[in-house]
Amino acid sequence: MKPNLTLLISAVLISMGAVGQPFIDVLNINTQLYNTTYKDSVSSENNTTTYNLNIFIPKSFENGNTFLFRLTGEQLISTLDNTASNLYSFSMPIGFQFVSKSKKWKTLVFATPKISSDLKDNLNNDYQYGGTLLFTYVKNDSLLKLKFGVTYSRECWGNFFVPLVGIDWKASERISVYGILPANLRVEYKASEKLYLGVGVKNLKRSYRLSAGNNNDFVVVRETQAKFFIDYFVWKKILLFADASYVLQFDFVQYAESDLKIKTPIVTNPVYTPMNNNFLFTVGLAYRVRTD
């Protein structure tokens, strides 16, 4: 199975991203461009392009509870000497957010089935699964929301639990702080009804299974960015956005199938190997509904 795809269904960050920010992207298409060199003896050049497409459908009920459905995916294209290697992921997070009678507490439960691999074999080894439990405390007439919980995923190396701490704070009429750590955090400035500027951080870790031709090895992708972003509504809810990020880490590290402690990367002719830091650029288009 070798698809020729340029845009795949993807999530913005992680499955619970829509509840860690004062807006909902019903549709979000973006691409990331990253040019750097490998951490090898000859500093070989690498070009990495990521394509994303996000589809998110919430359904609210009269009591304030909300059903959440998302289709997600990702295509990573890593090119060395005109030879491209592809990694893909698809997931379908399904969840429900319960609201207490006092409206002070919200409880989010997400289940996330996922396929993550190079898609060159059958999918028997490519399935992953996970879930998220997130509590939100609404304080000060919704001007401040505090979040905490945990997310879990069954990665190629085993169980992966991450504690979550988040905030959604409208500090003033123009300044908002929002996000769920360790995945993301943003400080946003509302310059006008159409223009939003800000700074933020992004931190992700995920894995992809390689095919039998690569001994069913797996790749761990670690991504840490510090960014400046611009969001501009070109027409009604149609948004153009761009990020300029400095990459503190964006590594593709290959491990043997048996290395469940991910301690010893493969060094003999690996398909993927660590890369040096550089700047990363993101551009995209979204249908965005502001909730603040």
TADATA-V534419 format. One record per backbone hydrogen bond with DSSP energy under -1.0 kcal/mol. CO is the residue of the C=O (numbers start at 1). NH is the residue of the N-H. If there is no record, write none. Layout:
co->[CO CO]
nh->[NH NH]
This chain:
co->[14 16 17 22 24 26 27 28 29 30 31 32 33 34 36 37 38 44 46 47 48 49 50 51 52 53 54 55 57 59 61 65 66 67 68 69 71 72 74 75 76 77 78 79 80 83 85 87 88 89 90 91 93 94 95 96 97 98 100 104 105 106 107 108 109 110 111 113 114 115 116 117 123 126 128 129 130 131 132 133 134 135 136 137 139 140 143 144 145 146 147 148 149 150 151 152 153 153 155 158 160 162 164 165 166 167 168 169 169 174 175 176 177 178 179 180 181 183 185 186 187 188 189 189 194 195 195 196 197 198 199 200 201 202 204 206 208 209 211 211 212 214 217 218 219 220 221 222 223 224 224 225 226 227 228 229 230 231 232 235 237 238 238 239 240 241 242 243 244 245 246 249 251 253 254 255 256 258 259 274 278 280 281 282 283 284 285 286 287 289]
nh->[17 19 20 291 289 56 287 54 285 52 283 50 281 48 46 276 40 38 36 79 34 77 32 75 30 10 28 71 69 67 64 61 97 59 95 57 55 91 89 51 87 49 85 47 83 80 78 76 117 74 115 72 70 111 68 109 66 107 103 138 100 136 98 134 96 132 94 92 128 90 209 88 126 116 114 154 112 152 110 150 108 148 106 146 144 143 170 139 168 137 166 135 164 133 162 131 155 160 158 155 153 151 149 181 147 179 145 171 177 190 172 188 169 186 167 184 165 203 201 178 199 176 191 197 233 191 192 231 189 229 187 227 185 225 223 221 219 118 214 216 215 217 210 255 208 253 206 251 204 248 249 202 246 200 244 198 242 196 240 238 288 234 235 286 232 284 230 282 228 280 226 224 222 220 266 218 259 260 262 39 247 245 33 243 31 241 29 239 26 24]
